[in-house]
Amino acid sequence: MVDKITSLEQLEAYYRPGLGVEQDLAPNYPNADRTNILVFCDAIGDNNPLFINEGYAKKGPHRGITAPPT
């Protein structure tokens, strides 16, 4: 393994063994709850009321707080 990749050749050599290898892409994350959503929105600066304002979100298409698509 290379400590620091400094060329395209090193990058290719590092990642080539993984080509064609099937990966499990479904991470094992806990379900998002209201607190997780609020902390995430605060961290990325998303103040969409559908994600952070429960009263507003209840009138929206999902009938409650929903997580941002990111």
N, CA, C and O of each residue as an XYZ file, in Angstrom:
280
protein
N       0.839     -1.181      0.000
C       0.000      0.000      0.000
C       0.881      1.240      0.000
O       1.943      1.266      0.621
N       0.428      2.252     -0.697
C       1.169      3.493     -0.795
C       0.727      4.418      0.332
O      -0.469      4.559      0.591
N       1.696      5.053      1.008
C       1.343      5.977      2.094
C       0.573      7.181      1.570
O      -0.439      7.577      2.147
N       1.049      7.755      0.489
C       0.397      8.905     -0.105
C       0.437      8.739     -1.616
O       1.509      8.629     -2.212
N      -0.727      8.722     -2.220
C      -0.806      8.555     -3.672
C      -0.472      9.885     -4.327
O      -1.099     10.909     -4.054
N       0.531      9.848     -5.198
C       0.986     11.089     -5.835
C       0.939     11.033     -7.352
O       1.331     11.991     -8.019
N       0.459      9.913     -7.912
C       0.379      9.823     -9.372
C      -0.825      8.983     -9.769
O      -1.352      8.215     -8.964
N      -1.245      9.131    -10.988
C      -2.363      8.332    -11.496
C      -2.016      6.851    -11.529
O      -2.885      6.002    -11.333
N      -0.755      6.543    -11.775
C      -0.325      5.153    -11.792
C      -0.483      4.510    -10.412
O      -0.943      3.374    -10.301
N      -0.103      5.234     -9.374
C      -0.269      4.725     -8.013
C      -1.749      4.577     -7.657
O      -2.150      3.605     -7.017
N      -2.548      5.548     -8.079
C      -3.984      5.479     -7.830
C      -4.585      4.246     -8.493
O      -5.363      3.516     -7.878
N      -4.221      4.022     -9.743
C      -4.731      2.861    -10.470
C      -4.269      1.557     -9.822
O      -5.061      0.629     -9.664
N      -3.001      1.483     -9.451
C      -2.474      0.271     -8.830
C      -3.169     -0.007     -7.499
O      -3.390     -1.166     -7.148
N      -3.513      1.040     -6.761
C      -4.156      0.879     -5.461
C      -5.587      0.371     -5.607
O      -6.019     -0.498     -4.850
N      -6.327      0.915     -6.585
C      -7.739      0.570     -6.712
C      -8.040     -0.573     -7.680
O      -9.129     -1.145     -7.629
N      -7.095     -0.920     -8.565
C      -7.346     -1.970     -9.549
C      -7.780     -3.301     -8.949
O      -8.665     -3.942     -9.517
N      -7.208     -3.756     -7.831
C      -7.643     -5.044     -7.266
C      -9.128     -5.081     -6.893
O      -9.715     -6.160     -6.820
N      -9.732     -3.938     -6.661
C     -11.141     -3.906     -6.287
C     -12.094     -3.888     -7.464
O     -13.304     -4.022     -7.281
N     -11.564     -3.723     -8.683
C     -12.430     -3.703     -9.860
C     -13.089     -5.059    -10.059
O     -12.420     -6.092    -10.045
N     -14.395     -5.048    -10.241
C     -15.133     -6.281    -10.480
C     -15.499     -7.047     -9.221
O     -16.194     -8.060     -9.292
N     -15.043     -6.577     -8.075
C     -15.361     -7.236     -6.817
C     -16.685     -6.671     -6.314
O     -16.837     -5.458     -6.171
N     -17.637     -7.555     -6.051
C     -18.942     -7.103     -5.585
C     -18.841     -6.596     -4.154
O     -18.237     -7.237     -3.294
N     -19.437     -5.445     -3.914
C     -19.399     -4.826     -2.591
C     -20.810     -4.731     -2.023
O     -21.778     -4.580     -2.767
N     -20.917     -4.818     -0.720
C     -22.191     -4.586     -0.056
C     -22.325     -3.086      0.128
O     -21.620     -2.494      0.946
N     -23.231     -2.462     -0.632
C     -23.357     -1.015     -0.604
C     -24.442     -0.532      0.342
O     -24.686      0.671      0.436
N     -25.090     -1.435      1.037
C     -26.135     -1.041      1.978
C     -25.529     -0.898      3.364
O     -25.348     -1.888      4.073
N     -25.215      0.339      3.752
C     -24.623      0.516      5.076
C     -25.624      0.182      6.172
O     -26.835      0.258      5.969
N     -25.117     -0.176      7.300
C     -25.960     -0.545      8.423
C     -26.089      0.661      9.361
O     -25.485      0.696     10.433
N     -26.882      1.640      8.939
C     -27.091      2.836      9.746
C     -28.387      2.706     10.527
O     -29.334      2.075     10.058
N     -28.438      3.296     11.714
C     -29.698      3.284     12.462
C     -30.727      4.160     11.750
O     -30.373      5.012     10.934
N     -31.977      3.945     12.061
C     -33.027      4.768     11.478
C     -32.850      6.211     11.913
O     -32.418      6.497     13.030
N     -33.192      7.110     11.005
C     -33.114      8.533     11.338
C     -34.285      8.899     12.234
O     -35.429      8.546     11.950
N     -33.996      9.602     13.306
C     -35.074     10.129     14.133
C     -35.025     11.659     14.041
O     -34.147     12.222     13.386
N     -35.957     12.306     14.690
C     -36.056     13.759     14.578
C     -34.755     14.442     14.997
O     -34.327     15.402     14.358
N     -34.133     13.960     16.050
C     -32.881     14.574     16.521
C     -31.776     14.421     15.486
O     -31.044     15.374     15.220
N     -31.644     13.223     14.894
C     -30.627     13.018     13.854
C     -30.840     13.980     12.694
O     -29.889     14.561     12.171
N     -32.093     14.140     12.300
C     -32.413     15.015     11.165
C     -32.086     16.463     11.507
O     -31.492     17.169     10.693
N     -32.466     16.914     12.703
C     -32.186     18.296     13.105
C     -30.684     18.567     13.175
O     -30.221     19.610     12.712
N     -29.930     17.648     13.743
C     -28.471     17.821     13.849
C     -27.846     17.850     12.456
O     -26.968     18.668     12.182
N     -28.299     16.959     11.582
C     -27.765     16.924     10.216
C     -28.077     18.227      9.487
O     -27.190     18.815      8.868
N     -29.327     18.685      9.554
C     -29.711     19.922      8.880
C     -28.915     21.107      9.412
O     -28.491     21.969      8.643
N     -28.714     21.150     10.712
C     -27.926     22.218     11.306
C     -26.490     22.170     10.791
O     -25.898     23.207     10.492
N     -25.936     20.973     10.690
C     -24.545     20.815     10.253
C     -24.339     21.265      8.812
O     -23.297     21.832      8.483
N     -25.322     21.016      7.951
C     -25.141     21.384      6.539
C     -25.788     22.724      6.202
O     -25.714     23.187      5.063
N     -26.428     23.347      7.203
C     -27.025     24.662      6.981
C     -28.328     24.612      6.204
O     -28.685     25.584      5.539
N     -29.042     23.503      6.276
C     -30.320     23.376      5.564
C     -31.447     23.760      6.512
O     -31.705     23.058      7.490
N     -32.119     24.869      6.227
C     -33.191     25.321      7.100
C     -34.568     25.150      6.451
O     -35.491     25.911      6.742
N     -34.702     24.172      5.593
C     -35.988     23.861      4.966
C     -36.966     23.456      6.062
O     -36.692     22.515      6.806
N     -38.106     24.148      6.181
C     -39.040     23.842      7.265
C     -39.635     22.433      7.190
O     -40.125     21.927      8.200
N     -39.605     21.798      6.039
C     -40.087     20.413      5.940
C     -39.204     19.470      6.750
O     -39.639     18.385      7.138
N     -37.976     19.879      7.002
C     -37.034     19.038      7.721
C     -36.889     19.422      9.195
O     -36.498     18.588     10.012
N     -37.201     20.683      9.545
C     -36.894     21.133     10.895
C     -38.081     21.673     11.685
O     -37.996     21.788     12.908
N     -39.174     22.005     11.025
C     -40.317     22.607     11.706
C     -41.483     21.630     11.695
O     -42.130     21.436     10.666
N     -41.747     21.021     12.833
C     -42.763     19.966     12.905
C     -44.152     20.466     12.514
O     -44.870     19.772     11.795
N     -44.543     21.654     12.971
C     -45.854     22.206     12.628
C     -46.014     22.421     11.132
O     -47.045     22.075     10.556
N     -44.996     22.991     10.507
C     -45.016     23.219      9.065
C     -45.001     21.886      8.313
O     -45.730     21.703      7.338
N     -44.170     20.971      8.776
C     -44.028     19.687      8.083
C     -45.315     18.866      8.118
O     -45.583     18.104      7.189
N     -46.123     19.012      9.187
C     -47.380     18.273      9.269
C     -48.343     18.665      8.157
O     -49.183     17.861      7.754
N     -48.231     19.886      7.661
C     -49.085     20.363      6.569
C     -48.515     19.993      5.197
O     -49.171     20.186      4.174
N     -47.306     19.468      5.185
C     -46.619     19.165      3.937
C     -47.008     17.816      3.356
O     -47.875     17.131      3.898
N     -46.377     17.436      2.264
C     -46.728     16.206      1.549
C     -46.456     14.923      2.325
O     -47.061     13.892      2.031
N     -45.560     14.962      3.311
C     -45.221     13.750      4.056
C     -45.930     13.677      5.405
O     -45.790     12.694      6.133
N     -46.683     14.709      5.733
C     -47.462     14.787      6.971
C     -46.601     14.706      8.231
O     -47.051     14.226      9.271
N     -45.384     15.171      8.126
C     -44.487     15.193      9.281
C     -43.062     15.437      8.834
O     -42.765     15.522      7.642
N     -42.185     15.549      9.823
C     -40.763     15.768      9.542
C     -40.256     14.632      8.660
O     -40.556     13.460      8.888
N     -39.491     15.006      7.662
C     -38.840     14.021      6.805
C     -37.371     14.379      6.691
O     -36.981     15.517      6.951
N     -36.568     13.425      6.308
C     -35.137     13.661      6.168
C     -34.839     14.279      4.804
O     -35.516     13.970      3.823
N     -33.837     15.144      4.736
C     -33.440     15.689      3.441
C     -32.938     14.575      2.531
O     -32.460     13.549      3.016
N     -33.039     14.764      1.229
C     -32.629     13.700      0.300
C     -31.146     13.371      0.348
O     -30.738     12.297     -0.095
N     -30.334     14.279      0.878
C     -28.905     13.996      0.965
C     -28.645     13.008      2.051
O     -27.496     12.635      2.286
